[in-house]
Amino acid sequence: MTKHKSILGQISADRFLAEYWQKKPLLIRNAIEEFSPPVDGDDLAGLALEPEVESRLIVGDEWSLEHGPFDEARFTNLPERNWTLLVQAVNLWVPEVADLLTYFDFLPPWRIDDIMVSYAEDGGNVGPHFDYYDVFLLQGSGQRRWQIGQACTEKDLRGDLNSLKLLNNFDISDEWVLNPGDMLYLPPQIAHHGVAVGQCTTFSIGFRAPSATEMLDDLATELLSRDIAPIHLTDPPLTKAMASQPISTAYVSRVKKLLQEILDDEQMLGEWFAQFMSEPKYPPLVYMTEEVRTASLLNNTPPGTEPTLSHYVNGQKNN
């Protein structure tokens, strides 16, 4: 494999991870020199016709949202400007897009989610918003004006269009126009807004950031599948008066302790986490995408014994 120049420019990977990753934005001019985008708007429109491909259209100043798959007639009836087509996981369908992931070998491969690619006509945008995950925004063809702002939470969202995570207020702190090959890194929960300057494509390299509830849901399924001796809830010291009182903090403490006992198994948690993070993005479509996600786990071994590794592929232990 040909060794390419670092996509981080003059900043070393270690410095980036220490000073910027999940801390603050970073603009990198000419991150990929003479970048020739591997897909264009026509390619994305073709993908968006397919039922297996996740795609969206966002149209106009009110950010009207439509979900694919689309038919060809939809693309002939779009306005001349101010619309955006977004196609998820293009790396799974186009090998040349997947090749871009080799630039990000300074991060664990199981952290990567996908490469979403967008095509926009002049003025096209998805509104001022924020994401809960890290993202590298690599400019493909054309130009896009990016503005960034404050750190956000759910409280900052508009009451409508929550699926787009649009903001009530956007306090602009920085602004740049990105050219082909330029890249903007954004940590989670930073407000941002990108507007196409003429026709353009943008490659969004996003990273997995599962919520605690998502992980607990999956972990519960894993625990139920294992032959684990049950641990049952017992009462705290009781009094007759407690029979007619609300649930006490003592009971809640018992529940918390019981659950912590279940979770106090680092080997089990590590095995589950390796499975969880190596799950394919679209498990039912692996036969089509041929996606391969991997993770390795350093096992807990008794003191004085040789450390061992377990390897996971697509959510399954491989050794």
N, C-alpha and C positions, 0 to 999 in steps of 0.2 A: 504493500500500500504506500502511495506517495505521501511523504511527510509534508504537511502544509504549514504555512505561517500561522502563528497563534491568532485566534480571532479576537483576543483581548488587546491587541496592539502592543504598546510598550509596557503594559502592566503584566506582571507575572501572575500565573494562576494562583499561587499561594497568597500574593498580596490582594488579588481580587477577592478571594474567599475570606480573607481576614478583615478587609476594610469595606467591601461593598455587598457581598452576598447576604441577602435578607436584611441589609442595613440601609443602603442608600443607592439612588440611581447612578448610572454611569453611561455617558455617551461615548461611543468609540467610532471615530471617523475612519472610513476605509477599512472596516473590520475584515472584509474580504475584498482584496484588490481585484479590479476588473471583473466584478461579479456578474455572471451571466445567469439570470434566473432560469431554473430548469422547467418551470411551467409558466404559462401566461393566462390571460383571462379566458380565452377560448378553451384551454385545457380544463380550467376550473369549472366552466359552464358544462362541459361534457361530463365531468365527474358528478356534478350536481344533478344530472339526469338519472343517475343510478340509485336504485332503492337502498343499496347497501351502504351508500356514502352519506355521512351526516353533513348537511349543508343548511345555510340560512341566507335569506335576503333581508337587508335593512334599507328601507326606502324613505326618503324625504326628511323634512325638518322635524316631523313627529316620530321618527324612527319606527315606522311601521315594520313589524317583524313577521316574516313568513318562513316556514320550515319546508325543506325539500323532502322527497325528490321533486324536481320541477320538470315541466315539459318544455320543449323548445320554444313554444309560442310565448311562454312567459318572458323569455329574454328578448323577444322582438317587440314587447309592449312596455318596456321599461323607459323611464324618462331619459333625456339626454345627459343629465347630471344628477348628482346627489343620491347615489345608491351604492351599496356595497354587497358583494357576494362573499360569504365566508364558507370555506370548506375545511372540515376537521380531518385530522390524521391523514393528510396527503402523503406523508412518509410511508404509510402502509400500502399505498396504491401506485406510487411513482418512485422507483428505486433511486433516481437521481436526486429526489428530495430527501430520501432517507440518508443519502450520503452526507448531507449537511450535518447530521448528528455526530460525525467523526470530529468536528471542530469542538465538540463539548465533552471531550474525553477526560476533562479535569473534574467532572461530576459523576457520581455513581449512576450507571446506566438505568438502574431500577427507579431512579427519581424522575426520569424523563417521562412525560405524558405523551405528547405528540407534537407535530408541526402543523399548525393551522395556517392556511394560506388565504389571503383575501385579495380580491380585485375590486377596485373602486373607480368610478368615474369622478370627474372633477367635483369637489365638494363632498364626496361620499365619506361618511363617518358613522360610528356606532354610538356617539354621544359621550359626554364626560362620565367616566365610570371608574370602578376599581375592580381588581381581581384578588382572590385569596391565594394566588400562587405566584411563584417567580416566573418571569417571562423575558426572553430576549426578542426584541423586535428588529428584525433584519429587513432593511429596505431592498425590495427587488427592483422592478422597473419603475421609472418615474420618480416622483417626489411625494413626500407626506410631511405635513407640518405637525409636530408633536408638542403638546403642552402638558406639563406635569404640575401637580399641586400638593395638597395636604395629605397626611395619613388619614385613612377613613375607617369607619366601622359600619355595621348595619344601620346605626342610627342616622347615618348621613344619606341613606337611600331615599329616592322618591317613593311615594306610595304606590305609583303605577309602574309598569314596565320593570318590575324587580328582576325578571330573568336577564335583563341587560345590565343590572346593577348601576342604573343611572343615578346621578347625584343631585341632591337638592341645590347644593352650592359647590362651586368650583373655584378655589383660590389659586390662581396661576402663579407659580414661582419661577418656572423656566420655560423656554420655548426654543425649538430648533426646527429647521427644515432638513430632513434626511434625504440623501441622494443614494443611488444604487450602491450597495455594499456597506453603507453606514449601518450602525446597530445601536439600539438603546436598550440597556438592561433596566428592568424595574423590579424592585422587591415587592412582596405582597402588600396589598392595601394602600398603595400609592395612587392617588387620583391621576388620571391621564386622559388625554383626548387627542386623537389623531385625525386629521382632515386631509384628504387627497388633494394635491396640487396638480390638476390634470389627471390623466389616467395613471394608475399605479398598482403595483402589487406589494404586499407585505407578508413576510414569513415570520410567524409567531411561534417560537420554540418555547413551549410551556412545560411546567414541571408538576408532578403529582403532589397534591397537598390535601390528603383525605382529612375529613373532619373527625373529631373524637367520636361522634355518634356513628359515622360510617364504619369506623374501626371497631367499635364495640359491637355493632350489629354483625359484622363478619366474624369477630372473635367468638361471639356467642354461638354462631353456627359451628365453628371449629370445635369449641368445647363440647357441644352436644354430640359431635361425631366421634369423640374420643371416649375410651373406656376409663373414665375418671371416677374414682370412688366419690360418691356424693357427700357434701358437707351441708348439714342442715342448720337452719336458724334455731337458736335457743333464746329463751327469755333472759332479760336482765333481772336483777332482784325486783320482785313485784310486791306491791301492797294492795290491800282491798280497794283503797281509794283510786288506784290507777285503772280499775275496771270501767269507771265512768269518766275518765279523763282523756284528753286527746293523746295521740301517739307521742310518746316522750322522746327527748333527745337521746335517752339511754337506748331506746330501741333503734333509732337511726344509727347510733354508734355501733350497735351490734351488726346491723346490715353492712355498714361500711367495712367493719373488720372482717366479716365473712367474705365479702367480695375481694378485699385485699389479699386474703389467704389464697383465693383462687388465682389471683394475678401474680402471686409471689413465687413464680416458677419461671426464671429467666430463660431456661432452655425451651420450655413450651412457648413462651412469648416470642422468642427469637425465631423458632420454627414457623409459627403462625405468621409473623411479620414478613419473613422471607417469601412465604407462599403468597401473602396478600399483595406485596409490592411487585411480585413478578407475574401477577395475573395479566393476561393480555387485555388490551383496551376493549376489544370486542370479541369475547370468547367464542360466540357462535360462528364468527367469520374467519377463524384461524385457518380453516381449510382453503379460504380464498386469499387472505392477506399474507399467509405464511409468516405471520409475526412470531418472533422469538424474543422473549424477555427472560433475562437471567438475573440471579442474585446468589451470592454465597454467604454462608453463615459460619462464623467461628463458634464452634460448639463449646459448651461448658464441660470441661473434663476434670477428673479428680486431680488434686495437687500431685505434682511429680510425674504426670503422664504427658505424653506428646500431644500438643494441640491438634485438633482435627477440623476439617471443613466439611460442610454439607452444601451441595449445589442444588439449585432450584431452577427449573425451566418452566415457564408458563404456568406458575402456580403449583407445580408438582416437584417433589423431591426427586432428584436425579441420581442419587447414590446412597 
